[in-house]
């Protein structure tokens, strides 16, 4: 796979300044995020004559409490000042996750006033739903395989996620660097090859984004197995699939993994692991009780 360099790392063309490049990158980024969101996701009614993919500019302006003309100028890469407060409003309106939010502020050369802000998709209602799904393990992942939220049984499904630093709660990192996670899958080599192919397919739409390039760099530095699989240039799409795990607390678990998208396919998804037989359900229920007991 040929790596595409972000324009921010390339020498500027004659007569083109770095601020010019940043403004155009910011404009393109805002447009791409706007076009991936449906009106229903932000509580708006879809009209019969809607032809615009995603949200209209005036709808983003309304949701962010900024002027339509001002937002249009922003997407046209005009030389205008953007405050951190307005960027914060845009990030929330466009449902950006942490890394997308960080990228937005980086392009605008601004300091994020709330860098730890959670993804707006992970609402209190979604967290309640995750808890009510127990003992079925479930989590919310973004397209980069960061684990944004999870219920208690998922937290002990493959490893003890509470022992993993929040910045390392990423499926790709866990699969290649966490020995407890790797010991919980039945065929580690096959699984890591499969998820690397999924990761490559997902990354095709994010080649220039810093968070994706940083994760790729971490994986290449940490795992020879990843480097070997990455060099295969294999890709695979998402879909339901059967899995068998060797759980450290309750033994073998036979489950069916299903992705439920919370928005467009480039956004977050809820991943659940439904038991395939009664024995697995009983073991998941036992795992739930063990977690409850450990919480005291």
PyMOL commands that set and color helices and strands:
alter all, ss='L'
color gray80, all
select helices_A, chain A and resi 7-9+18-35+39-42+57-64+68-75+84-93+98-107+124-133+152-155+161-163+166-168+171-177+179-183+188-203+210-222+224-230+278-295
alter helices_A, ss='H'
color red, helices_A
select strands_A, chain A and resi 137-141+147-150+241-247+251-261+269-275
alter strands_A, ss='S'
color yellow, strands_A
deselect
rebuild
show_as cartoon
